Structure formats: C-alpha cells, structure tokens
C-alpha cells in the first residue's frame, strides 16, 4: 500500500454505508481521498471526522448520474489535487420494483446511477490516468446479484444493472489490455451488507447474515495492494453466520 501514499483516490457514494468505510480506510493508509456524494451536510461531517488522519479527505457534492457533476468533479480534482490514481465506483441504488409491474422512474434511476454513472466516472478516470501516465486502479463495487438473479422479484431490475457492472468490468479489462495500458480494473461483489439504504424490512434483515462495510474495505485494501503484475478480476463476498 505504500506506493499509494499521497496519491489521489476518488470514492463515490461516501455519505453512508460502505462508501464512508472505504473512504476512511483509504485515508488511514495515507491517500488523499475525494468523496463524491449528493448529501453535502453528511459529506462535510465525514470530512471533519477524518481530520488529523494519515491522509486527507475532501467532500465534493455531486450526483454521479449527472455528466455535468462528473466532469466538474474531475476538473476540480485536477486543478487542486493532481491526477487520480485510484477510483472506487461505490455509488449505487436499489429501488424495489419488479420487471412485470415495475415503475419506469425507478428503473431509470437504477440504470442511470448503477450503470451510466459508473461508466462516466470510469471513462474520466481512464482519460486522466492515461494523460498523466498513471498506472492506476479502478474498483467497481458490484453485487452477488450481478452474477446470479436473486429470488425476490423486487430486485430483478437491480440485478440487471449489476449484471451490467460484471460485463463492464470485463469489457474495460479487454479495452485496457488491447491499448497496452497497465491500469488495473477489479470488481468486488458483496452479498447483503449492513447499510442505512437497505430497502428490506428490519424484521427480515434481523434473520439474515450480513456483511459489514469493513469486510468490503478489507477486500479493496487487498486488491489495490497487489503487485503490478497481478490483477484481481472479481472477489465475491458472502456472510456465513
């Protein structure tokens, strides 16, 4: 991890759940972390919490489903902090909605954030890394639902968005290899994880084994600590008790 000290990392969706834990972990190992999230007050609160750590944390209020916000974020980072070395695409949303009877607005909100937003963030990271000759690392926070369609029909369209992330991870790997780039791409696919945004009822969650944000942060720490010749393509995490 020493090679990342002082380097810039972007983490999306940092005002709750997994994202805030990932941001804290990267700050603690010495990176300069920029958190992109929509909720300004919570983002600024996290920034205050992380003051005095080994690295530094900056909050940018942004909706990564909006191209203007994505471009403005990269512009600010480039002008004020320098080139991006690590991107963690964590922002995502699950709207309980079925395929046969679902709501179009809910479908679009999931696809815009989980797929299109991830693509825009990734595109700009690759452009930045190539322009600055950075052998960086991009990590997608995927889901076990990106590999197997879950039984609850309310998660079927969400699963489609995460299957898209699985395909995009491999597609980017192929494009980078074809272009002779040493930028690495990895996917982390956790099962059910403790988060304030979980749409399942509390009485249901109480009887289901769940991962913690720390477990996902541990996986990311391992992935980006691998030597340059090692690329971790996908890690699947499941709670067992």
N, C-alpha and C positions, 0 to 999 in steps of 0.2 A: 504493500500500500504506500510505501514511502515515495514512490515516483509521482503520486498524485498530490502530495503536499503543496499547497499554494496554488494549485490548478483550479480552474472554474468548472463547477458542475451545475447543471440545471435539474431540478426535480419538479415535476408538475403535480398539482393537487396536494399541496403541503399543509392545508389548514385543518386537516383531521386525519385520523386513522393511520394507514400505512405510510402515507406521504410524509407526515410530520416525523415519524420514527426514522424513516430513511434519511431525511434531511439532517436530523440530529446526529445520526451515526456518521454521516459524511463530514459534518462539521467537526466532530470529535476526533477524526483521523487527520484533520488538517486541511480539508478542501475549503475553497470559497464557494459556498452554495447559494444559488439564486432559486428561491421558491416561487413558482407561478401558481396563483390561485385567485379565485374571484372575491373571497371574503377578506377585505382589507384589514378589519379590526383583528381578526384571528391571526392573520399573517404577521401583523406588526407585533402582536403579543408573543408569537413564536420567536420573532427576531429578538425581542427583549429577553426571553428565556435563554436564548443561546449566546448571549453576550458573555465574553470572557473565556470562551472555549478555545481550543487549539486553532480551529479555522474560523471563518466568518460566515454570517448568514445575512442575506438580503431578501426582502419580500418585494415582489412586483405584483400588483393587482392586475390580473389578466384572465381572460376566458380563452383557453387554448383551442376552443372550437371556432374562434373568430380569427381569420387570417390577419387582419389589421393588428390585433393584440399580439399575435405570434411574431410578426415582423417587427413591431415596435419593441418587444422584449429583447429580441436578438440585437437590435440596433443599440439599445441602451447598454446591454451587457458588453458588446464590442467596444463601445466608446468609453465605458467606465471601468471595466474589469479585465478585458482581454479576451482571447479566444476560448471557446468552450472545449473542454476535454472529455467530459462525461455528461451524458443525458440519460435521465431516468424518466421514461414516459409512464407515470403512475396514474394520472388523472383518468377517471372513468366513472360511469354511472350505470346503475341497473334500475330500469323502470319496470315494475311488474306489469307485463302485458303479453297477451298470447298472440299467436300468429293468425288464428281464425277470427278472433273477436277483438283484436288489439286496437290501440289508439295510434293514429298516424303520427301525431305530435310526439308521443313517447318513443316511437320507432326512430324518428328523425333525430331526437335529442341524443339517443344512444349511439347511433351511427355517426353523427356529427362529432361527438366527443371521442368515443372509443376507437373510431377508425380514421375519420378525416383529420381530426385534431392531432392524433398520433402521427399521421403521415406528414402533416405540415411541420410539426416540431422536429421530426426526423430529417426531413428534407433540408431544413435550415441548419440543423446541426452538422449534417454531412457537408453542406456547402462551406460552412465556417471552418470545419476541421480540414477540409481539402485546401482551402485558401491559405490557411496558416500552417500547412504541413504538419498537422497534429494526428498522431496515431491514437485516436480517441476510442471511447467505448460507449455504445448505446444499449440501454437495457429497457425492454418493454415489460411492464407488469401485465401479464396475461391472466389466465384463469384455467382451472381444470375444465371449465365449461368451454374452453377453446379447443379441447381435444375430444370431449365426449358430451353429447347433448344431454342435459340434465332432465330428470323426470318431470319436475314441476313445469307445467306449460307456461307459467308466468315468466320463466327465464329463457324461453326458447329464442326470442329475438336477441336478447342479450348474448346468448351462446353464439348466434350468427355473427355478432360483432366481434366476439373473441376468437372464433374460428378465423375471422379476417386477420386478427393480430398474428395468429400462428402462421398464416400464409405470408403475411408481410414480413415476418422475421426471416423466413427462408428466402423470400424474394430479394430482400435487401442484402442478405449474405451473398447471393449469387451475383447481384449487381456490383457489390464491392470487390468480390474476387475477380470478376471479369474486367474491372477497371484497374486492377493491380493495387488496390488500396489495402492498407493494413489496419483500417478502422474495424473494430470488432462489434458484432451485434449479438445480443443474447436475450432470451425470454425467460421470465420467472412466472410459473403458473401455480399460484396458491389455490388451495381449496377454501372453504369457508373460513373467513378471517374476522376477528373482532373489529368492529368499526361502527361508528355512530350512524353511518349511512346505510347500514344493512336493512333492507326492507322487510325481512321476515319478522313475524311477531315474537316478542320476548319469550313467551311460553314455549315456542318452538325451538328457539335458539338455546334455551336452557338445557335441552336434552341432546344437543348436537356437539360433538367435539369440534373445537375451533382453534385455528392458529392464532398467534399474536403477531402484531406488527414487527416485533423484534425478530421473529423467525424469518420473515421476508427480508428484513435488513441484513440478517446474517448471511442469507443466500447471495445478496448483492455484494456484500463485502468479499465473499469468496470469489465471485465471478470476476470482479474488477481487479482482484489481487493476483489472478493467474498470469503467468509469463506471456510475453508477446506471441509465442508460437502456439499457445493454447486458446481455443475458442470454445466456450461453453455455449452450446446451442440452446438448450432448454432444460430448466430444472422444474420438476413438478413437486409441490409440497402438499402433504395431507396430514391433518391431525389424526392420531390414532386412539387417543383417550383423553 
